[in-house]
Amino acid sequence: MLGRIEKLTRAQKRFVFLFVDTSLLPVALGFTLLVQSTPTEPFGSNTSIIAQTVILICLAALFTTYLKIPNIRLRDYEIRAAGKTVQLSILLSLAFMATGKLFGLQYPLGTIMVFGNSYLLFAVTSRVMMLKILEMIYLAGHPRERLIIYGAGQTGMNFAKAIQSKEHYEILSYADDNPAIQSVAIDGIPIARPSQIPHIAKIKQAHKVILAMPSLSFARQVAIVRRFEKFGLEVLTPSDFAELIGDEEMGQVFSLSDHQQLLGRAKVDHKVTEFGDNYRGKNILVTGAGGTIGSELCRQLLSCGPKQIILLDSSEFALYNADMDISSFANELGIEVKPVLGSVSDPRLVASVFAENKIDVVFHAAAYKHVPMVEINSLAGLENNVLGTATLAKASHDANAERFILVSSDKAVRPTNVMGASKRMAELVVQDQASRSNTVFSMVRFGNVLGSSGSVVPLFRNQIAHGGPVTVTHSEVTRYFMTVQEASRLVLMAGTFAQGGEVYVLDMGEPVEILNLARRMIEASGCTVKTAENPDGDIEILTTGLRQGEKMHEELLLGEGNITTPHAKIFCAREESLSELEVAAALKALRHAIATTDRNAALDILYGCVEGYAEAASPPAVEM
């Protein structure tokens, strides 16, 4: 039976839906005349009603086709066609009244309303019944894996909608900590108390819990994982689940909300043990600790058993959040966490941090990273990204720290903007320091992190939440993306490979077309893209034009080729460096340019030091 249905062409399925919609009209009309008094007419009443019915059937076919209701798949009916069915019932009610007058049939207003509501009820019921019948036929031969979603918020609901198109999976229940919504249902899926999850899983034979609450603190996430592992349940985030079933598009979309994936699951812990001994018992300084990468580095370092983690950040709010999140779990492990508020470009602050703490390892993730903002505020960006790096690198050398790892960017390669040029200049400073120090200096370069503050993912999510439009700067722009968990893990690992002066590049996979990412995010939210072909879509995508300094495509390598490392996703780039005298002269000139607020002089320094920057200083042409 199912095989025959699956063999139907799309046109044949549309004909079936059209036939059902038109066949329901005489049913609704007969029901109406049965429960309502028939119109008063001296002669030919039955003949007139039959003629009226024939005309109404033709009009029903016309209206249904015009509204494109037969074109909509059964599983999408509730979202895309329910409203159109209401429009159809209104049109047919008006047609019922008009044709009645044409044949002299004076129907009361109540009869017309009963007819319209009856047709609406029958049309909606028919679609629901067809969907249920198909599901029963399918399930009879294809048992589905059952899932429980922990979190009935937006992420959980989005995951439930996404999983509806997966034939082999079924959502049994939500679970949520909010007592106000417990014991109710969302789209027919009940919401239980978290304490009921083990019982539901046992009775209904579920083995996986999807943790769809990205706002939870790291410590709370780990506690949830450990709690349900005792009952033999596997806890996954939506993107973990997408990776498990091999759905790359779903994984990319839900990485948007998985800002803090589960560190406690075995797959992550196993990878941490590969390099954890290198950080065990160490005093570790993480700059930019309140940022996306910095805070995740701190979380993963906790699993390595360091003695102390010093969190340095210039944002009080970001530092407070990072301290609260990380300290809550570090206390249980006996790891000291010390927050320090200030900037890496403040030599006195940096000196005091090294003087008061015997720093063994430095992860330098502090940077101004937003291209348009740094383009406007070039001197501030250069002071923080270049001079701040120089100050921190010198302090690490003077304190005889064991290792210094600079978190760099793919925008450092042949940059077309000040931010990218400042990151390459920072690399040159670290390369110079590595050539004359016992401290092992290295750099790790990678692309965009999914979900980081100010990046394209949260921007798109906010635009979708407000009904659009979603804006992309160019229809062909591509970017490299990586989850913050994977990027941080590889940074920690690359730091242990270094001998001194290496620039490591992470394997980012294939670049992602930003336009396609926008489409996937819109569809994952349960909406449709508004285009010329689909003018009734929910959200439009607009092209705004490339911004000053923005590149169409990013690169990861500056030199020719790369060298492999012990890890398949980490490569060592062959990069040219400047001499000690060249770096010293550039830093001296840059300090003077910043002190005298001479932007042109500062940019001239970048032109002279950063390969590729001078030739690409102006923005690429925009195709509209």
N, C-alpha and C positions, 0 to 999 in steps of 0.2 A: 504493500500500500504506500509506504513512505517513498519507495523507489519510484513509483509512478508519479507521485507529486513532485519529487525532485527533478524529474525529467521534463516537466512542463516548462516551456519557454516563458520569458518575462511577458510577452504579448498574450500568451494563453492565460497566465495568471491574472493579468489585468482584465481580460474578458470575463473570467470567473467572478471577480469582484464586481464588475459592472453588471453582470447578470444578477447577482445577489442583490445589489442595491436597487435595481429596477423591479425585481420580483417582489421586493418587500412593499412596494407601493400599493398594489391591490390588497395585500394582507392588511396594511395599515388602514386603507379605505374601508375594507370590509369590517374590520374591528370597530372603526368609528361609527359606521352606520348601524352596527349591531347594538352598541351601547347608547347611541343617541337616537332621537326621533328622526325619521326620514323627512325630507322636505315635502312640502305640499305642492302637488302638481296634478292638474286634471287628467292629462293623458301622457303616455309614453315615458313614464318615470323611469322604468327599468332600462329602456333604450337610451335615454339621456345619460343615465349613470354609467352605462357601459361605454358610451362614446366618450364621456368625460374621463373615464379610467384609461382608455387607450391614449388619449392626448396627454394625460398626466404621466403615463409610463414613458412616452417619447420625451417629454420635458425632463423627467427624472434622469434619463440617459444623457440628455444634453447638459443639464446642470452638473451632473456627477463628473462627466468628462471635462467640462470647463474648469471645475474646481480641482481636477487631477487627483481625486480621491482614490481611484483604482490604481494609480501609480505608486501609492505608498505601501511599503511592506507591512505585514501584520505586526511585527515586533516594534515598529515605529508608530503604529496607529495612535496610541495614547498621546504621544508628544506632538505629532505632526498633523494628524487628521481629525482628532476629536472636534476641534473648533470648526473645521471645514464641514463636518457633518451637521453641526448646529446651523451653519449658514445654509446648507442644503435643505434642511427641514423648514427653515423660514421661507426660502424661495418656493418650496413645494406648497406650503400653506397659502402663500399669496396666489400661486397658480391654481390651487384648489378653489379658492374664493372666486377668482376671475373666471375660470371655466364654468363654475356653478352658475354665475350670472349669465354667461354666454348661453347656457342651455335652460335658463329660467329656473334654476334650482336655488332657492333662497335659503342658504345655510345660516343658522345662528352663529354668532361669534364663538360660543362655547364649542360647537361642533368643529369649527376650523381649528381651534386650539387643541382639541383632543386629537385631531388628525395629525397636526404637526408634531405634537409630543409623542404620539404613538409611533410615527415613522422614526423619530430620533431614537426612541427606546429600542425598537426592533433593529435598527441599523447598527447601533453600538453593541447590542447584545449579540448580533450575528458575528461581528468581528471578534469579540471576546471568546465566543464559543468555538469559532474556527481556530483561533490561536491555541486554546486549551486542548482541542482535539488533536491538533498537530503535535503539541507537546506530549500528550499521552501516547500517541503512536511512536514518537521518537524515543521516549523514555523506556518504552517496553523493550526496545532492543539496544539501548545505549544508557546504561546506568551512569549517573553523574557523580563527580566528587563533590562533597559537601563542605562548605566554608562558613565560618563565623566571622563577622566583622566587628572588631573592637573599636568603637567610635562611630557615633551616628551623626557626625558633623558633615561639613561639605565634602571633605576628602573621602569619608566612608560612603556617602551617597554617590559621589562620582565613580568610585570603584564599583559599587553595586550596578550602576548603569552600564559601565564598561563591560562588566562580566556577563551581562544579559545576552550579549552577542556571542558568548563562548558556550558552545553547545554541551561541552563536557563538564560544566561546573554549575553549582547551584548554591545560592546564598540561603542558609538556614535561618540566620538570625543576626541582628545587631546586638551589641552589648555596649552600655554607656554608663559612665559614673554619675551622670546627672539624674537625680531621682525624679525630676519633673517630667522626663520623657520616657521613663521606664514603664513597661506594660502597655505602651501604645505601639503603633505600627507605621512604617513609612513604605508606601507603595505595596502594602500587603506583607511586608517583612517585619516581624515583631521585634521590639527592643527589650532585651532582658537585662538583668543586673549582672555585672561582671562575675560575681560569685556563682552564677548559674551556668557559666560557660562549661566547666568540666562535666556537669550533669547533662547538659544539652548535647555535648559532643559524644558522651557515652551512649545515650539513648538513640541519637540520630546517626551515630557512626561517622562523625566528622573528625578529621585529623589535623586540620590546619586552621589557625586563627590569623586573620589579617589585621595587623595593628595600624589603623588609619587615623592616628592622632599625632601628627608631626609636631604639634606645639608642646608635647610633653617633654619634661626635662630628661636629660640622658639617664640620670639615676632612676627615674620612674620607669623609663622604657626597659632598662635592664631588669628591674624588679618584676615587671610584668612577664618578661621572657622567662625568667627563672621560675616564677610561680606556675606557669602553665606547662613548662617542660616536665615538671614533677608528675603531671597527668598524661605524659606522652604526647602532648600537643606541640606541633611545630608552629612557631610564631614568625610571621613574615610581614614586611611592609608591602604595600601595593607594588612598588617597583621590584622588590625581591621576587614576588610572585610572578610578575611579568617576565623577569629573567628566567625563572624556573620553567615556564611554559613556552619560552622562546618567542615572546611577542615584543619585538624591539620598539615598535611604535608606542605600545602601552607603557613600556618601561621608561621611555624618554619623557612621556607626559607625566607619569606619576613620580619620577625623580624630582619633579617640580615641587611636590609637597613633602617628599621624604628628605627634608633638610638634615635630619638627625637620624640616620638609619641605625639599626640595632647593632651596637658594638658587642653585645653579649652573645650573639649567635656564633656557633662553632666555626663557621666559615671565616669570619673576621678574626676571631681569636687565634685560629690556626696560622693565619698569615702574620699576625703580630709576633708570634713566637719565633719567627724566622729572623727577626732583628731585635727583639725585645731586650736581649742581654746587653746590647750596646748602650742602652739608656737606663738600665737598672742601677739604682743607687746613686744616680747623678743629680746634680743641681742644674735644672734646665730653664733657660730664659726663652720665652716666646713673645716676640713683639707683634703688635696687631692682634693680640689675644682675644679681643672682642669681636673680631671680624669672622667671616665665614670660614676661611681656611685656618686662621689662628686658633679659633675655638675648637675646631675639629681636631687639629694637631694635639691640643691639650687633652681632649677626650681619649684619643688613641694612645697617647703617652701614658695615661693612667694604667693601661693594661701592661705596660712595660715595667712598672714598679720603680719609678724614679724616687729619689729622696725628697726633692722639692721642685715645684714648678712656679716660676715667677711670671705673672701675667702683666705685660706692659701694654698700655693702650692710651691714646690721647682722648678718647671719648669716655666720659664718666658713665653714661648710660650703658654703653656696650660693655665696658669693663665690669660694671655692677652685675649685669646679666650673666656674663661669662663666669664671674666669681661664684655667684649663687648656684649656677648649674654644675660647675666642676667641683666645687668644694663639697657639695652635698654627697657626692660619691667618693671623693678623695679621702674624706674623714673616715669612712669605713675601711679604707685600705691603709690608713696610717701615713698618707702622703700629705706633706705640707703644701698649701697653696697660698701664694702671697701676691695680692694685686698691687700694681704700681701705676699711678695715674700720671701721665706725662708723655712727651714726644721724644722720639729717637734723635731728633735734631737738636736736643738740648744737651750739650756736652757735660754739664754739671750733673744733671739727673742720671745720665748713662754711667758716668764715673762712679756715682754713689751706689748705683745698683750693683756694679761689679765689686766695689769696695766692701759692701755689706754682705754680699753673698758670693761664695766661691763658685762662680759659674763654670760649669764643665762644657755645656753644649748650648749653642744659640740657634734658634730658628727665627729668622728675620722675615716676618710676613707683613710687617707694617708698611703701607704704601697708600698714596692717593692713586686710585686706579680708574676713575671714571673719565673716559677720554674727553668729552665736551667740557667737563668741569676743569680739568687740568689745562686744557687748551686756553680757557679764559683766564685761569689763575696760574699761569706758567711758572712764575717765580716761586710761589708757594709750593707747587708740585715739585720743582727741582730741589728746593731746600729740603723737603721731606724725603723724597725718593733717592736723591743723589747724596747730598751732604749728610742726611741722617744715616744712610748706609755707610758712608765713610767714617762717621763718628763711631758707629757701633762696631764696625770691622776693626778700627784701631784699638778700641777698648778691649775687644776680644783678644787681639794680639798682645796687648800690654799685660792683660791678666793671664796670659798663657792658657786660654781655654782650649779644650781638646778639639772641638769642632764648631764650625760656623756654616750654616746652610741658608742661603738666600733663596727665597721664594720669588721666582721671576715670572715672565709672561711671554706668550707667543708674539705679543705686540712689540717686543724688543727687536724682532727680526725685520730689518729694512723698514723702520717705522715711518709712518706718514703723520704722526702726531707727537706732541710733546710728551705725553704720558709714556708712549712706547720708547721714545728716545731716552727718557729719564731712566727707564728700566734697563735699557742696554748700557747706559752710562754707569749705572749701579753695578752691573755685571763686570764692566771693565775695572771699576774700583776694587771689587772683590778679587778679580783675577790678579791685579797688581799686588794686593796684600798677600795673596797666597804664595807669590814668588819669593817672599822674604820673611816667612813666618813659620814657627813650629806648629801653630794652629792650622788644622786642616780645613781650608776654605773650599766650598763648592756651591754650585747654583743649580736649581731645578726649574726648568722652563716648561710651562704647559698652557693650555687655552682656557676657555671660560668654564666656570664652575656653575653647574645647574642650581638655580635657586638663590645665588648669592645676592646680597642687597644691591639694588640699583641695576641688576642685570636684566636681560630681556625676558626671562621667565616670569619673575614677579610683576614686571611691567605688563606683560600680556594678560596675566591672571587678573590684575586689577582692571584692565580695560574690558575684559570679558565680563567681570562681575558688574560693571557699570553699563553693560549692554552694547559696548563697542563705541566707535570703531576700533579695531586693532591696527596699529600702525607699524609698518616696516619701512626701513629707509630705502630699500631697493629690492626689486623682485628676485635678483640673482645673488644677493649677499649670502655668504656662507660663514659659519663659525665652527671651531672645534669645541666640543663639550665633553665634560667628564663629571661624574658625581663627586661631591666634596669628600665622601668617604674614601673612594678609590684614590683620588688625587693626594689626600693627606697620607694615606698608607704608603703610597709610592714615594712621597717626599721623605718620609721617615726611613724607608728602605734605602733610597738613593744616598742619603746622608751617611750610611754605613759603608758604602762602596768607595767613597772618595779617598784619594791619596793627596789631593791638593790642587785646586785650580780648575777642576772639571766643570763643564757645563752639561748637565744632564737634561735630556728631553724625554718627556713621557709620551708613550704611544696613545694618541687621542682617538684612534680609529679614523673613520671617514668624516670629513666635514659635513655639518648639517645645514641644509638650506633653511634659512630663517622663515621664509614664506611657508614652507611645508610644516615647520614647527608651529607656526601660528594656526594653521588649519587643523593640525592634530589637537592642539589645546582647545580650540573652539568645539570640535567634535566631542572631545572627552568631557566637556562641560555639559553635554547634552543638547548643544545648539547646532545649527547648521550655518554654513558660510553663505553670505549673500553675494551672489555674482550675477553677471548678465544672463547666464544660463539658469540661475536659480534666484530670481528677483524676490521671491518670498522668503529667502533665508533670514536667519536671525541677526547675524553679526557680519558687518562688512570689514574687509581688509583694505586699508589705504596705504599707498606708497607716498612717502613724504620727501624723499631725496636724501642723498648721503650728507652727513654732517661734516663740518670742518675737521679734517684730519682722519676721517673714517676710511678704512680700506674695504674693498669688495671681498677680498679673501685674505685670511691670515696664513703665515708661514711659521714653521717651527725650527728650521735650520738656516743658519746664516752661511756657513761654510759648505764645502762639498762632502757629502756622505756623513756617516756616523759610525761609531764603534759600539759593538754589542757589549752587554754587561751580563752578570749572572741572572738578571731577571728579564723575561721576554718583553716586558712593557717599558723598560728603561733603557735608553740609549745615551751614549756619550757623544756630544757634538764636537767636531773639529772647528774651533773658533780662534780667530786672531785676537791678539791682545796688544795693549799699549805698553810702552816702557814706563819705568818708575818716574822718570823725569816728565814724560808727557802727561801722566796722570796727575802728578803734583802740580804742574803748571795749569792744567785744566781746572783742578779743584780751587786753586788760588784765584784764578780769573773768575770762576763761577761765584765764589764767595763775594768777590768785589762787585760783580754785576748784581747780585741779590741785594747787597748792602746799599747800593746806589739805585736800586729799582730800575736797572737798565735791561729791559726785556730783550731788546735786539742783540745786545752783547752776550746775553745768556744763550740765546738761540745760535749765535755764531759759534759758540763753544761746542754746542751739540753738532752743528754742521761739520766741524773740523774733527770730531772724535768718533761720531757714530756712523758706521758704514751704511750708506743708502739713504740717510735722512735728508741730506741736502737736495738730492735728486727728486725726492718725493714729498717735498714740503707742502705743496698745494694739494687740495682735495681732488680726487678723481672726478671725471665728468659724470654727471647724473643722467641716466636714461629714464625718461618719464613716459 
